[in-house]
């Protein structure tokens, strides 16, 4: 199986890389500027590609495979921390920056790689967050991150509808509150637990409704 993963140099992305390499699959790991954890992996099945999802790009010549069985859009940012996303302090610039990476990033990647995924009749997994669920939002704040992740759920559902006739399945994932750099190591579960759960959901994508939003534990997230 050919697997492409964005934001693959650390955290959940690196966890996905390690998982699929362990299973013997060919993995194309995309990173923005620093190999980080990818530099420590010795495998002839690992292929690294420098890719900034916040910028428009042309996939031709970057080294992607001719067919892609699984595309995981994992790259994302949180934006300002502490009170930087409060009602009083959130800025237009911060909103646009987070939206550009967390929502437009996956859209850019799918636009560029959809032909390879269609060729394989593959699967696209877009990582959102339960923080993008309006039903789950009881604490407010986090304007940029919540809005971008909510928008990604809608974009991902449209992808699912548009690509289903072409044999491609699309699912949106909630990884849980994971101990990573993004959460400042304050998560409730570790990377291995989250990745194990999400990869199980991906493997059973046909058991869920079209374009479903599903947590790492297999539970559908109300949106």
C-alpha atoms as a printed R data frame, in Angstrom:
    type eleno elety resid chain resno       x      y       z
1   ATOM     1    CA   UNK     A     1   0.000  0.000   0.000
2   ATOM     2    CA   UNK     A     2   1.216  3.508  -0.843
3   ATOM     3    CA   UNK     A     3   0.581  5.921   2.044
4   ATOM     4    CA   UNK     A     4   1.057  9.707   1.952
5   ATOM     5    CA   UNK     A     5   1.077 11.636   5.235
6   ATOM     6    CA   UNK     A     6   1.383 15.402   5.731
7   ATOM     7    CA   UNK     A     7   2.860 16.955   8.852
8   ATOM     8    CA   UNK     A     8   4.762 13.716   9.283
9   ATOM     9    CA   UNK     A     9   7.917 14.819  11.081
10  ATOM    10    CA   UNK     A    10   6.586 14.755  14.648
11  ATOM    11    CA   UNK     A    11   3.598 14.008  16.857
12  ATOM    12    CA   UNK     A    12   0.671 12.196  15.286
13  ATOM    13    CA   UNK     A    13   2.142 12.427  11.792
14  ATOM    14    CA   UNK     A    14   5.303 10.649  12.891
15  ATOM    15    CA   UNK     A    15   3.169  8.098  14.707
16  ATOM    16    CA   UNK     A    16   1.302  7.363  11.483
17  ATOM    17    CA   UNK     A    17   4.611  6.979   9.634
18  ATOM    18    CA   UNK     A    18   5.934  4.484  12.164
19  ATOM    19    CA   UNK     A    19   2.657  2.539  12.169
20  ATOM    20    CA   UNK     A    20   2.471  2.025   8.428
21  ATOM    21    CA   UNK     A    21   6.194  1.322   8.040
22  ATOM    22    CA   UNK     A    22   5.892 -1.367  10.699
23  ATOM    23    CA   UNK     A    23   3.171 -2.975   8.595
24  ATOM    24    CA   UNK     A    24   5.508 -2.987   5.589
25  ATOM    25    CA   UNK     A    25   3.832 -0.266   3.537
26  ATOM    26    CA   UNK     A    26   5.551  2.361   1.391
27  ATOM    27    CA   UNK     A    27   5.259  5.736   3.109
28  ATOM    28    CA   UNK     A    28   5.714  9.220   1.658
29  ATOM    29    CA   UNK     A    29   6.207 11.510   4.653
30  ATOM    30    CA   UNK     A    30   5.709 15.231   4.045
31  ATOM    31    CA   UNK     A    31   7.308 17.847   6.286
32  ATOM    32    CA   UNK     A    32   7.420 21.636   6.114
33  ATOM    33    CA   UNK     A    33  11.054 22.488   6.851
34  ATOM    34    CA   UNK     A    34  12.643 20.136   9.391
35  ATOM    35    CA   UNK     A    35  12.919 16.354   9.145
36  ATOM    36    CA   UNK     A    36  12.905 16.128  12.947
37  ATOM    37    CA   UNK     A    37  11.842 12.590  13.935
38  ATOM    38    CA   UNK     A    38  11.925 11.366  10.339
39  ATOM    39    CA   UNK     A    39  15.713 11.728  10.350
40  ATOM    40    CA   UNK     A    40  16.004  8.885  12.869
41  ATOM    41    CA   UNK     A    41  14.089  6.323  10.804
42  ATOM    42    CA   UNK     A    42  16.154  3.906   8.733
43  ATOM    43    CA   UNK     A    43  13.889  2.307   6.140
44  ATOM    44    CA   UNK     A    44  14.032  1.926   2.380
45  ATOM    45    CA   UNK     A    45  10.234  2.200   2.409
46  ATOM    46    CA   UNK     A    46  10.313  5.765   3.762
47  ATOM    47    CA   UNK     A    47  10.283  8.604   1.244
48  ATOM    48    CA   UNK     A    48  10.435 12.197   2.488
49  ATOM    49    CA   UNK     A    49   9.020 15.223   0.682
50  ATOM    50    CA   UNK     A    50   9.404 18.876   1.713
51  ATOM    51    CA   UNK     A    51   5.905 20.363   1.471
52  ATOM    52    CA   UNK     A    52   4.366 23.492   2.988
53  ATOM    53    CA   UNK     A    53   0.590 22.991   2.882
54  ATOM    54    CA   UNK     A    54   0.016 26.686   3.630
55  ATOM    55    CA   UNK     A    55   1.173 27.531   0.103
56  ATOM    56    CA   UNK     A    56  -0.239 26.627  -3.289
57  ATOM    57    CA   UNK     A    57   1.976 24.003  -4.914
58  ATOM    58    CA   UNK     A    58   2.327 21.769  -7.949
59  ATOM    59    CA   UNK     A    59   2.748 18.104  -6.987
60  ATOM    60    CA   UNK     A    60   4.390 17.187 -10.284
61  ATOM    61    CA   UNK     A    61   8.083 16.520  -9.792
62  ATOM    62    CA   UNK     A    62   7.950 16.395  -5.994
63  ATOM    63    CA   UNK     A    63   8.309 12.627  -5.881
64  ATOM    64    CA   UNK     A    64   4.806 11.448  -5.019
65  ATOM    65    CA   UNK     A    65   3.811  7.944  -6.162
66  ATOM    66    CA   UNK     A    66   1.678  7.400  -9.261
67  ATOM    67    CA   UNK     A    67  -1.069  5.856  -7.164
68  ATOM    68    CA   UNK     A    68  -1.999  6.558  -3.540
69  ATOM    69    CA   UNK     A    69  -3.956  4.029  -1.483
70  ATOM    70    CA   UNK     A    70  -4.178  6.230   1.606
71  ATOM    71    CA   UNK     A    71  -3.754  9.990   1.967
72  ATOM    72    CA   UNK     A    72  -3.673 11.326   5.530
73  ATOM    73    CA   UNK     A    73  -4.007 15.099   5.891
74  ATOM    74    CA   UNK     A    74  -2.474 15.532   9.322
75  ATOM    75    CA   UNK     A    75  -0.566 18.832   9.058
76  ATOM    76    CA   UNK     A    76  -2.101 21.544  11.206
77  ATOM    77    CA   UNK     A    77  -1.491 24.366  13.662
78  ATOM    78    CA   UNK     A    78  -3.327 25.578  16.748
79  ATOM    79    CA   UNK     A    79  -2.604 29.280  16.458
80  ATOM    80    CA   UNK     A    80  -2.170 31.655  19.423
81  ATOM    81    CA   UNK     A    81  -2.107 29.953  22.820
82  ATOM    82    CA   UNK     A    82  -3.272 31.072  26.266
83  ATOM    83    CA   UNK     A    83  -5.753 33.916  25.792
84  ATOM    84    CA   UNK     A    84  -4.668 34.699  22.253
85  ATOM    85    CA   UNK     A    85  -7.868 33.208  20.815
86  ATOM    86    CA   UNK     A    86 -10.277 34.833  23.248
87  ATOM    87    CA   UNK     A    87 -13.096 37.040  22.005
88  ATOM    88    CA   UNK     A    88 -11.177 40.142  23.052
89  ATOM    89    CA   UNK     A    89  -7.820 39.165  21.577
90  ATOM    90    CA   UNK     A    90  -8.372 37.070  18.466
91  ATOM    91    CA   UNK     A    91  -7.203 38.876  15.324
92  ATOM    92    CA   UNK     A    92  -8.150 38.612  11.678
93  ATOM    93    CA   UNK     A    93  -4.564 37.622  10.892
94  ATOM    94    CA   UNK     A    94  -4.625 34.733  13.372
95  ATOM    95    CA   UNK     A    95  -7.991 33.547  12.087
96  ATOM    96    CA   UNK     A    96  -6.763 33.531   8.496
97  ATOM    97    CA   UNK     A    97  -3.418 31.897   9.333
98  ATOM    98    CA   UNK     A    98  -5.025 28.948  11.115
99  ATOM    99    CA   UNK     A    99  -7.773 28.597   8.508
100 ATOM   100    CA   UNK     A   100  -5.150 28.600   5.751
101 ATOM   101    CA   UNK     A   101  -3.240 25.674   7.236
102 ATOM   102    CA   UNK     A   102  -5.976 23.629   8.905
103 ATOM   103    CA   UNK     A   103  -8.699 23.893   6.265
104 ATOM   104    CA   UNK     A   104  -7.193 25.092   3.005
105 ATOM   105    CA   UNK     A   105  -4.092 22.932   3.515
106 ATOM   106    CA   UNK     A   106  -5.947 19.611   3.183
107 ATOM   107    CA   UNK     A   107  -7.957 21.032   0.284
108 ATOM   108    CA   UNK     A   108  -4.764 22.006  -1.564
109 ATOM   109    CA   UNK     A   109  -3.278 18.550  -1.013
110 ATOM   110    CA   UNK     A   110  -6.373 16.723  -2.236
111 ATOM   111    CA   UNK     A   111  -6.638 18.961  -5.283
112 ATOM   112    CA   UNK     A   112  -3.068 18.105  -6.232
113 ATOM   113    CA   UNK     A   113  -3.132 14.381  -5.401
114 ATOM   114    CA   UNK     A   114  -6.709 13.346  -6.133
115 ATOM   115    CA   UNK     A   115  -5.807 11.738  -9.469
116 ATOM   116    CA   UNK     A   116  -3.377  9.373  -7.749
117 ATOM   117    CA   UNK     A   117  -5.954  8.535  -5.056
118 ATOM   118    CA   UNK     A   118  -8.649  7.991  -7.695
119 ATOM   119    CA   UNK     A   119  -6.314  5.686  -9.615
120 ATOM   120    CA   UNK     A   120  -5.935  3.488  -6.533
121 ATOM   121    CA   UNK     A   121  -9.589  3.886  -5.484
122 ATOM   122    CA   UNK     A   122  -8.033  4.848  -2.208
123 ATOM   123    CA   UNK     A   123  -9.000  6.528   1.054
124 ATOM   124    CA   UNK     A   124  -8.534 10.099   2.261
125 ATOM   125    CA   UNK     A   125  -8.425 10.766   6.001
126 ATOM   126    CA   UNK     A   126  -8.608 14.387   7.132
127 ATOM   127    CA   UNK     A   127  -7.668 15.139  10.745
128 ATOM   128    CA   UNK     A   128 -10.023 17.621  12.331
129 ATOM   129    CA   UNK     A   129 -10.835 17.901  16.045
130 ATOM   130    CA   UNK     A   130 -13.859 17.623  18.278
131 ATOM   131    CA   UNK     A   131 -13.142 21.270  19.041
132 ATOM   132    CA   UNK     A   132 -14.637 21.881  15.599
133 ATOM   133    CA   UNK     A   133 -17.968 20.448  16.759
134 ATOM   134    CA   UNK     A   134 -20.520 23.132  17.607
135 ATOM   135    CA   UNK     A   135 -22.524 20.621  19.648
136 ATOM   136    CA   UNK     A   136 -19.465 19.809  21.760
137 ATOM   137    CA   UNK     A   137 -18.510 23.460  22.297
138 ATOM   138    CA   UNK     A   138 -19.443 24.292  25.888
139 ATOM   139    CA   UNK     A   139 -16.422 26.405  26.815
140 ATOM   140    CA   UNK     A   140 -16.192 28.953  23.988
141 ATOM   141    CA   UNK     A   141 -12.929 30.619  22.986
142 ATOM   142    CA   UNK     A   142 -10.354 29.087  20.632
143 ATOM   143    CA   UNK     A   143 -11.992 31.004  17.787
144 ATOM   144    CA   UNK     A   144  -9.415 30.349  15.090
145 ATOM   145    CA   UNK     A   145  -8.825 26.678  15.826
146 ATOM   146    CA   UNK     A   146 -12.496 25.810  16.319
147 ATOM   147    CA   UNK     A   147 -13.567 27.624  13.154
148 ATOM   148    CA   UNK     A   148 -10.854 26.087  10.974
149 ATOM   149    CA   UNK     A   149 -11.503 22.567  12.210
150 ATOM   150    CA   UNK     A   150 -15.261 23.007  11.772
151 ATOM   151    CA   UNK     A   151 -14.722 24.217   8.226
152 ATOM   152    CA   UNK     A   152 -12.540 21.194   7.514
153 ATOM   153    CA   UNK     A   153 -15.383 18.873   8.503
154 ATOM   154    CA   UNK     A   154 -17.594 20.526   5.875
155 ATOM   155    CA   UNK     A   155 -14.857 20.523   3.226
156 ATOM   156    CA   UNK     A   156 -14.149 16.869   3.988
157 ATOM   157    CA   UNK     A   157 -17.844 15.949   3.647
158 ATOM   158    CA   UNK     A   158 -17.967 17.654   0.243
159 ATOM   159    CA   UNK     A   159 -14.893 15.682  -0.798
160 ATOM   160    CA   UNK     A   160 -16.629 12.485   0.303
161 ATOM   161    CA   UNK     A   161 -19.696 13.279  -1.802
162 ATOM   162    CA   UNK     A   162 -17.699 14.375  -4.852
163 ATOM   163    CA   UNK     A   163 -15.225 11.489  -4.825
164 ATOM   164    CA   UNK     A   164 -17.555  8.609  -3.931
165 ATOM   165    CA   UNK     A   165 -18.615  8.039  -7.569
166 ATOM   166    CA   UNK     A   166 -14.918  7.687  -8.419
167 ATOM   167    CA   UNK     A   167 -14.342  4.951  -5.848
168 ATOM   168    CA   UNK     A   168 -12.614  7.103  -3.209
169 ATOM   169    CA   UNK     A   169 -13.702  7.032   0.441
170 ATOM   170    CA   UNK     A   170 -13.203 10.097   2.663
171 ATOM   171    CA   UNK     A   171 -13.398 10.222   6.437
172 ATOM   172    CA   UNK     A   172 -12.784 12.955   9.007
173 ATOM   173    CA   UNK     A   173 -10.982 12.004  12.207
174 ATOM   174    CA   UNK     A   174 -10.822 13.314  15.772
175 ATOM   175    CA   UNK     A   175  -7.532 12.105  17.286
176 ATOM   176    CA   UNK     A   176  -8.506 12.749  20.891
177 ATOM   177    CA   UNK     A   177  -6.676 14.995  23.323
178 ATOM   178    CA   UNK     A   178  -3.178 13.699  22.602
179 ATOM   179    CA   UNK     A   179   0.115 14.394  24.370
180 ATOM   180    CA   UNK     A   180   2.035 16.264  21.649
181 ATOM   181    CA   UNK     A   181   3.840 19.561  21.169
182 ATOM   182    CA   UNK     A   182   0.545 21.117  20.032
183 ATOM   183    CA   UNK     A   183  -1.070 20.349  23.397
184 ATOM   184    CA   UNK     A   184   2.094 21.324  25.287
185 ATOM   185    CA   UNK     A   185   2.286 17.687  26.447
186 ATOM   186    CA   UNK     A   186  -0.998 18.011  28.380
187 ATOM   187    CA   UNK     A   187  -2.966 15.334  26.551
188 ATOM   188    CA   UNK     A   188  -5.063 12.551  28.041
189 ATOM   189    CA   UNK     A   189  -3.777  9.837  25.679
190 ATOM   190    CA   UNK     A   190  -0.446  9.174  23.982
191 ATOM   191    CA   UNK     A   191   0.350  9.219  20.282
192 ATOM   192    CA   UNK     A   192   0.445  5.432  19.979
193 ATOM   193    CA   UNK     A   193  -3.068  5.071  21.415
194 ATOM   194    CA   UNK     A   194  -4.483  7.748  19.140
195 ATOM   195    CA   UNK     A   195  -2.796  6.403  16.017
196 ATOM   196    CA   UNK     A   196  -3.826  2.820  16.764
197 ATOM   197    CA   UNK     A   197  -7.424  3.934  17.080
198 ATOM   198    CA   UNK     A   198  -7.460  6.156  14.007
199 ATOM   199    CA   UNK     A   199  -5.791  3.585  11.780
200 ATOM   200    CA   UNK     A   200  -8.426  1.067  12.874
201 ATOM   201    CA   UNK     A   201 -11.150  3.545  11.887
202 ATOM   202    CA   UNK     A   202  -9.443  4.095   8.528
203 ATOM   203    CA   UNK     A   203  -9.226  0.351   7.932
204 ATOM   204    CA   UNK     A   204 -12.978  0.098   8.568
205 ATOM   205    CA   UNK     A   205 -14.026  3.268   6.742
206 ATOM   206    CA   UNK     A   206 -16.728  1.446   4.805
207 ATOM   207    CA   UNK     A   207 -18.588  0.798   8.071
208 ATOM   208    CA   UNK     A   208 -19.337  4.510   8.508
209 ATOM   209    CA   UNK     A   209 -21.724  6.855   6.737
210 ATOM   210    CA   UNK     A   210 -20.458  8.900   3.809
211 ATOM   211    CA   UNK     A   211 -17.986 11.537   5.033
212 ATOM   212    CA   UNK     A   212 -18.470 10.633   8.691
213 ATOM   213    CA   UNK     A   213 -16.665 12.497  11.497
214 ATOM   214    CA   UNK     A   214 -15.226  9.777  13.748
215 ATOM   215    CA   UNK     A   215 -13.120  9.811  16.910
216 ATOM   216    CA   UNK     A   216 -10.075  7.606  17.479
217 ATOM   217    CA   UNK     A   217 -12.208  5.279  19.602
218 ATOM   218    CA   UNK     A   218 -14.593  4.624  16.726
219 ATOM   219    CA   UNK     A   219 -17.402  6.822  18.027
220 ATOM   220    CA   UNK     A   220 -19.123  9.194  15.587
221 ATOM   221    CA   UNK     A   221 -18.641 12.824  16.610
222 ATOM   222    CA   UNK     A   222 -21.815 14.963  16.574
223 ATOM   223    CA   UNK     A   223 -21.219 18.058  14.537
